[in-house]
């Protein structure tokens, strides 16, 4: 595998990372020890070693948890993760040297811009967007925007799905927030989570998006209900006046679907002109709604939310539930649709079922060697019983 010197030297690559995504063709060498006469296992391990070196040569980042004692750098945990996806791996040469198997490969490495939080996985995180409850339902009377609770969830789902690293599910008919005045809660009630999460863990989301519509009010409420006929027509003659400004403000929350813990929250707001007659009802997200200045400003804001929230959600850790275990082979509920590939290395996470569904990193890694559209499997060096891995535990990105 990599020497410590090679890994630390690779830190210099950080200085030259490019933004965006591009592919580079690389050749690299790898090696693995032959255990007994098991050439096949040594070959897989050597190819994986060469694949990691190809990723490092192309562009990688190295995260080092370190400390300095008396001027001496002590590296206690060093982790290399590719910023891109390695594909089209071809074995060019293979030779044996004593008890080692040496290979040379060619591969294409797709280099992507990393996340600010240090995450670098290229898997698709699955999430569910739930209803955005109205804090003041009376605000929605003008234009009959009461359908915003479900329609806003649908709009945001569509925009999040523009991010290739996300799979967003529309759960607009599910309310996670009971009292908008007290939202957000630091921890969602488990009962509410059970009403959302499908019985099949295979299609369950990793993260939950919810929110509160805080404000849909007019800046000058009386502008649409002026009783004096002269003032009414005077108002109608000046539809671009600031008195027709209407607010749009939402709070947005992201919770962990496993534990219900609040991960982060954001506030967004904008204003636009709403100068339709008081009796004209458009509903939220209709063609007539988007044609208004207010609708146009709302659309721009939601596009911003989709971009910013999408980047944050894509950079959260990837997890998938373990569905089956036989000795040292582990099956989990994610496959090619989630970006899983043969040769991927994933961590095993134990679920603390006695407390709050928190996750304990077993510090064990296994290599994926069989991938289907919705599932995949891989092998551990030892039996899963040694590490107390059970069905319902999870695999996760490293």
C-alpha positions as CSV (number, residue, x, y, z in Angstrom):
1,X,0.0,0.0,0.0
2,X,1.0,3.6,0.2
3,X,4.0,4.5,2.2
4,X,3.5,7.3,4.8
5,X,6.0,9.5,3.0
6,X,4.0,9.1,-0.3
7,X,0.8,10.0,1.4
8,X,2.1,13.1,3.2
9,X,3.8,14.2,-0.1
10,X,0.3,13.9,-1.7
11,X,-0.8,16.8,0.4
12,X,0.8,19.1,-2.1
13,X,-1.9,18.1,-4.6
14,X,-4.3,20.2,-2.5
15,X,-2.7,23.3,-3.9
16,X,-3.4,22.4,-7.5
17,X,-7.0,21.1,-7.4
18,X,-9.1,22.3,-10.2
19,X,-12.8,23.3,-10.0
20,X,-15.5,21.5,-11.9
21,X,-15.2,18.0,-13.3
22,X,-12.7,16.6,-15.8
23,X,-11.3,13.2,-16.7
24,X,-7.7,12.1,-16.8
25,X,-6.2,8.9,-18.1
26,X,-3.6,7.5,-15.7
27,X,-1.4,4.5,-15.4
28,X,-0.4,3.2,-11.9
29,X,1.2,0.3,-10.1
30,X,0.0,-1.6,-7.1
31,X,0.9,-4.6,-5.0
32,X,-0.5,-7.0,-2.4
33,X,0.8,-9.9,-0.4
34,X,-0.2,-13.4,-1.6
35,X,-1.7,-15.3,1.3
36,X,-1.1,-19.0,0.7
37,X,-2.1,-19.7,-2.9
38,X,-4.9,-17.2,-3.1
39,X,-3.8,-15.4,-6.2
40,X,-7.3,-14.1,-6.9
41,X,-7.6,-12.2,-3.6
42,X,-4.1,-10.8,-4.0
43,X,-5.0,-9.6,-7.5
44,X,-8.1,-7.8,-6.3
45,X,-6.2,-6.1,-3.5
46,X,-3.3,-5.1,-5.8
47,X,-5.6,-3.6,-8.4
48,X,-7.4,-1.7,-5.6
49,X,-4.0,-0.4,-4.5
50,X,-3.1,0.7,-8.0
51,X,-6.5,2.3,-8.3
52,X,-5.9,4.4,-5.2
53,X,-2.5,5.5,-6.6
54,X,-4.1,6.5,-9.9
55,X,-6.6,8.6,-7.9
56,X,-3.8,10.2,-6.0
57,X,-1.8,11.0,-9.1
58,X,-4.8,12.6,-10.9
59,X,-6.0,14.7,-8.0
60,X,-6.8,13.7,-4.4
61,X,-7.0,15.3,-1.1
62,X,-5.6,13.9,2.1
63,X,-7.1,14.7,5.5
64,X,-4.7,14.3,8.3
65,X,-5.7,14.4,12.0
66,X,-2.4,15.3,13.6
67,X,-0.8,16.9,16.6
68,X,2.6,18.3,17.3
69,X,4.4,17.4,20.5
70,X,7.7,19.0,21.3
71,X,8.1,20.1,17.7
72,X,7.5,16.6,16.4
73,X,4.6,15.9,14.0
74,X,2.6,12.8,15.1
75,X,0.2,11.4,12.6
76,X,-2.5,9.4,14.4
77,X,-4.9,8.9,11.6
78,X,-4.3,9.4,7.9
79,X,-7.0,9.0,5.3
80,X,-6.9,9.3,1.5
81,X,-10.1,9.7,-0.5
82,X,-10.4,10.4,-4.2
83,X,-12.0,13.6,-5.2
84,X,-13.3,11.8,-8.3
85,X,-14.6,8.6,-9.7
86,X,-12.1,6.0,-11.0
87,X,-13.5,4.0,-14.0
88,X,-12.5,2.0,-17.0
89,X,-9.8,0.1,-15.0
90,X,-7.8,-2.2,-17.2
91,X,-5.1,-4.6,-16.0
92,X,-2.0,-4.0,-18.2
93,X,0.6,-6.2,-16.5
94,X,0.9,-8.7,-13.6
95,X,4.0,-10.3,-12.1
96,X,4.9,-12.2,-9.0
97,X,7.9,-11.1,-6.8
98,X,8.5,-13.5,-3.9
99,X,5.2,-13.4,-1.8
100,X,4.0,-10.2,-3.5
101,X,1.8,-9.8,-6.6
102,X,2.6,-6.6,-8.6
103,X,0.2,-5.2,-11.1
104,X,0.1,-2.2,-13.5
105,X,-3.3,-0.7,-14.6
106,X,-4.7,2.1,-16.7
107,X,-7.8,4.0,-15.6
108,X,-9.8,7.1,-16.2
109,X,-10.3,9.4,-13.2
110,X,-13.1,11.9,-13.1
111,X,-11.9,14.8,-11.0
112,X,-14.6,16.8,-9.2
113,X,-14.4,19.8,-6.9
114,X,-14.4,18.8,-3.3
115,X,-16.7,19.8,-0.5
116,X,-15.8,22.5,2.0
117,X,-16.4,20.1,4.9
118,X,-13.8,17.7,3.5
119,X,-16.3,15.2,2.2
120,X,-15.4,13.7,-1.2
121,X,-17.7,10.8,-1.9
122,X,-19.5,10.7,-5.3
123,X,-22.5,8.7,-4.1
124,X,-26.2,9.9,-4.4
125,X,-27.6,10.9,-1.0
126,X,-31.3,10.1,-0.7
127,X,-33.6,12.6,1.0
128,X,-37.3,13.3,1.5
129,X,-38.8,16.8,1.2
130,X,-41.8,17.1,3.6
131,X,-44.5,19.8,3.9
132,X,-43.7,23.4,4.6
133,X,-46.3,24.4,7.2
134,X,-47.8,27.9,7.2
135,X,-47.1,30.0,10.3
136,X,-50.0,32.4,9.5
137,X,-52.5,30.7,7.3
138,X,-54.4,34.0,6.8
139,X,-51.4,35.3,4.8
140,X,-52.2,32.8,2.1
141,X,-55.8,34.0,1.6
142,X,-54.8,36.6,-1.0
143,X,-54.5,34.6,-4.2
144,X,-55.5,31.4,-2.4
145,X,-51.9,30.2,-1.9
146,X,-53.0,27.6,0.8
147,X,-51.6,24.8,-1.4
148,X,-48.1,26.1,-0.7
149,X,-47.5,23.5,2.0
150,X,-47.4,20.6,-0.5
151,X,-46.6,22.6,-3.7
152,X,-43.4,24.1,-2.2
153,X,-42.2,20.6,-1.3
154,X,-42.7,19.5,-4.9
155,X,-40.9,22.5,-6.3
156,X,-37.9,22.1,-4.0
157,X,-37.8,18.3,-4.7
158,X,-37.6,19.0,-8.5
159,X,-34.8,21.6,-8.0
160,X,-32.8,19.3,-5.7
161,X,-33.0,16.5,-8.2
162,X,-31.1,18.7,-10.6
163,X,-28.0,17.8,-8.5
164,X,-26.6,14.6,-9.9
165,X,-25.5,13.5,-6.4
166,X,-29.0,13.6,-4.9
167,X,-32.1,11.6,-5.1
168,X,-34.9,13.7,-3.7
169,X,-38.3,12.2,-2.9
170,X,-41.5,14.3,-2.6
171,X,-43.1,13.7,0.8
172,X,-45.2,16.9,0.7
173,X,-48.2,15.2,2.2
174,X,-46.3,14.5,5.5
175,X,-46.0,17.1,8.2
176,X,-42.9,16.8,10.4
177,X,-43.6,20.1,12.2
178,X,-46.6,20.3,14.5
179,X,-46.1,23.8,15.8
180,X,-44.4,26.3,13.4
181,X,-43.9,28.8,16.2
182,X,-41.6,26.4,18.1
183,X,-39.7,25.1,15.0
184,X,-37.1,23.9,14.6
185,X,-36.9,21.2,17.2
186,X,-33.4,19.8,17.9
187,X,-34.8,16.3,17.7
188,X,-37.8,15.0,15.7
189,X,-40.2,12.8,17.5
190,X,-39.7,9.1,16.5
191,X,-43.4,8.7,15.9
192,X,-43.4,11.3,13.2
193,X,-40.4,9.7,11.6
194,X,-42.3,6.4,11.5
195,X,-45.1,8.0,9.6
196,X,-42.7,9.1,6.9
197,X,-40.1,6.3,6.5
198,X,-41.2,3.5,4.2
199,X,-41.5,0.0,5.6
200,X,-38.8,-1.1,3.1
201,X,-35.5,0.4,4.2
202,X,-34.3,0.0,0.6
203,X,-36.2,3.2,-0.3
204,X,-35.9,5.1,2.9
205,X,-34.3,8.5,2.9
206,X,-31.0,9.4,4.7
207,X,-32.0,13.0,5.3
208,X,-35.3,14.9,5.9
209,X,-36.0,18.4,4.6
210,X,-38.9,20.3,6.2
211,X,-39.7,24.0,6.7
212,X,-42.0,26.7,7.8
213,X,-43.5,29.4,5.6
214,X,-43.0,32.4,7.9
215,X,-44.4,35.3,5.9
216,X,-46.6,35.8,2.8
217,X,-48.0,39.1,3.9
218,X,-48.5,42.3,1.9
219,X,-46.3,45.3,2.8
220,X,-49.4,47.5,2.8
221,X,-52.4,45.1,3.5
222,X,-55.0,47.8,2.8
223,X,-53.9,48.4,-0.8
224,X,-56.1,45.5,-2.0
225,X,-59.1,46.3,0.3
226,X,-59.4,50.0,0.0
227,X,-63.1,50.9,0.6
228,X,-62.9,54.4,-0.8
229,X,-63.7,54.0,-4.5
230,X,-61.5,56.9,-5.6
231,X,-58.5,55.6,-3.6
232,X,-59.2,52.1,-4.9
233,X,-58.9,53.2,-8.5
234,X,-55.9,55.4,-7.7
235,X,-54.2,52.3,-6.3
236,X,-55.1,50.3,-9.4
237,X,-53.6,53.0,-11.6
238,X,-50.2,52.5,-10.0
239,X,-49.7,48.7,-9.9
240,X,-45.9,49.1,-9.7
241,X,-46.0,51.1,-6.5
242,X,-44.1,49.6,-3.5
243,X,-47.3,49.3,-1.6
244,X,-48.0,46.2,-3.7
245,X,-44.9,44.5,-2.4
246,X,-45.5,41.1,-0.9
247,X,-43.1,39.1,1.3
248,X,-42.0,35.5,0.9
249,X,-40.0,34.1,3.8
250,X,-39.3,30.5,4.8
251,X,-37.2,28.7,7.3
252,X,-35.7,25.4,6.1
253,X,-34.5,22.5,8.3
254,X,-32.5,19.4,7.6
255,X,-32.8,16.4,10.0
256,X,-31.1,13.1,10.1
257,X,-33.7,10.5,9.1
258,X,-32.1,7.8,11.3
259,X,-31.9,9.7,14.6
260,X,-34.2,12.7,14.0
261,X,-31.4,15.1,15.0
262,X,-31.3,18.6,13.5
263,X,-28.3,18.9,11.2
264,X,-28.7,22.5,10.0
265,X,-31.2,25.2,9.3
266,X,-31.5,28.2,6.9
267,X,-33.6,31.3,6.4
268,X,-34.6,32.7,3.0
269,X,-36.7,35.7,2.0
270,X,-37.5,37.9,-0.9
271,X,-40.2,40.4,-2.0
272,X,-42.1,41.0,-5.2
273,X,-45.1,42.9,-6.6
274,X,-48.5,41.3,-6.2
275,X,-50.9,43.6,-8.1
276,X,-53.6,41.2,-9.2
277,X,-57.1,42.1,-8.2
278,X,-58.0,40.9,-4.7
279,X,-60.6,38.4,-6.0
280,X,-58.2,36.7,-8.5
281,X,-56.9,33.4,-7.2
282,X,-53.9,31.8,-8.7
283,X,-52.8,29.3,-6.1
284,X,-49.1,28.7,-5.5
285,X,-46.8,27.5,-8.3
286,X,-49.5,27.9,-11.1
287,X,-48.8,29.4,-14.4
288,X,-50.6,32.6,-13.4
289,X,-48.6,32.7,-10.1
290,X,-45.2,32.5,-11.9
291,X,-46.2,35.2,-14.4
292,X,-46.4,37.8,-11.6
293,X,-43.4,39.8,-10.4
294,X,-43.9,38.1,-7.0
295,X,-43.9,34.7,-8.6
296,X,-40.8,35.5,-10.6
297,X,-38.9,36.6,-7.5
298,X,-40.1,33.5,-5.7
299,X,-38.8,31.3,-8.5
300,X,-35.4,32.9,-8.4
301,X,-35.2,32.4,-4.6
302,X,-36.2,28.8,-4.9
303,X,-33.5,28.2,-7.5
304,X,-31.0,29.6,-5.2
305,X,-32.3,27.4,-2.4
306,X,-32.0,24.4,-4.6
307,X,-28.4,25.1,-5.5
308,X,-27.2,26.0,-2.0
309,X,-29.1,23.3,-0.2
310,X,-28.2,20.7,-2.9
311,X,-24.5,21.4,-2.4
312,X,-24.8,20.9,1.4
313,X,-26.9,17.8,1.1
314,X,-24.6,16.2,-1.4
315,X,-21.7,16.8,0.9
316,X,-23.3,15.0,3.9
317,X,-22.1,11.5,4.6
318,X,-23.5,8.7,2.4
319,X,-25.1,5.8,4.3
320,X,-27.1,2.7,3.3
321,X,-28.7,0.0,5.5
322,X,-27.3,-3.5,5.6
323,X,-30.0,-5.9,4.4
324,X,-28.2,-9.3,4.7
325,X,-25.1,-10.9,6.2
326,X,-23.6,-14.3,5.6
327,X,-20.3,-14.9,7.3
328,X,-17.9,-12.3,5.9
329,X,-20.2,-11.2,3.0
330,X,-22.4,-8.2,3.5
331,X,-25.3,-7.0,1.3
332,X,-26.6,-3.4,1.5
333,X,-29.5,-1.4,0.0
334,X,-27.7,0.8,-2.5
335,X,-26.3,0.1,-6.0
336,X,-25.4,1.6,-9.3
337,X,-28.4,4.0,-9.0
338,X,-26.7,5.5,-6.0
339,X,-23.3,5.6,-7.7
340,X,-21.8,2.4,-6.1
341,X,-19.1,0.7,-8.1
342,X,-17.1,-2.5,-7.9
343,X,-13.9,-1.8,-5.9
344,X,-15.5,0.9,-3.7
345,X,-14.4,0.9,-0.1
346,X,-17.0,1.6,2.5
347,X,-17.0,1.8,6.3
348,X,-19.2,-0.4,8.5
349,X,-21.3,1.6,11.0
350,X,-22.9,-0.1,14.0
351,X,-26.4,1.3,15.1
352,X,-26.8,1.9,18.8
353,X,-30.3,0.4,19.2
354,X,-30.4,0.8,23.0
355,X,-30.1,4.6,23.0
356,X,-30.7,7.2,20.3
357,X,-29.9,5.3,17.1
358,X,-26.5,6.9,17.1
359,X,-23.8,5.4,14.9
360,X,-20.6,3.8,16.1
361,X,-17.8,3.5,13.5
362,X,-16.5,-0.1,13.7
363,X,-13.3,1.1,12.0
364,X,-13.7,-1.8,9.6
365,X,-13.6,-1.4,5.8
366,X,-14.9,-3.7,3.2
367,X,-14.6,-3.8,-0.6
368,X,-17.6,-3.9,-2.9
369,X,-17.3,-6.7,-5.4
370,X,-20.9,-7.2,-6.7
371,X,-23.2,-4.3,-7.7
372,X,-26.9,-4.4,-8.8
373,X,-29.1,-1.3,-9.6
374,X,-30.5,-1.2,-6.1
375,X,-28.2,-3.3,-4.0
376,X,-24.6,-4.4,-3.7
377,X,-22.4,-6.6,-1.6
378,X,-18.8,-7.0,-0.5
379,X,-16.5,-9.0,1.7
380,X,-14.8,-8.5,5.0
381,X,-11.4,-10.0,5.9
382,X,-13.1,-11.8,8.9
383,X,-16.6,-12.9,9.8
384,X,-19.0,-10.1,10.6
385,X,-19.6,-11.7,14.0
386,X,-16.1,-10.7,15.0
387,X,-17.1,-7.0,14.7
388,X,-20.7,-7.5,15.9
389,X,-22.1,-6.3,12.5
390,X,-25.8,-7.0,12.2
391,X,-28.7,-6.6,9.8
392,X,-29.9,-3.1,10.1
393,X,-26.5,-1.6,10.7
394,X,-25.2,0.6,7.9
395,X,-22.4,1.1,5.4
396,X,-21.1,4.6,4.9
397,X,-18.7,6.7,2.8
398,X,-15.2,7.0,4.2
